[in-house]
């Protein structure tokens, strides 16, 4: 069965696809930038370690470039996740709300209807 799309439906579909393409391109650009940053950090580490006149770093300073790597890796992972969602079409706005059971127990479990106060649970102290 072939459905004929009206001009309005085609325009809406075109706009939706263009928005999805822009979202995917932005995620790809973020991922490429994060990859460049990681490559730059690795290059700096190689120059420091293996360069002709490499300076010997204080052991406490070894963690500083690694922190940059962790930050760049986090940015890259976030960009990849956004790209995956964009390719799947699961943007946060399109997801349906989760069906959660908050505050309601199943009927076969007992529930408490009163409020619990410390006085109700305290046992009086008897002096000997």
Order of alpha helices (4+ residues) and beta strands (2+ residues): alpha-alpha-alpha
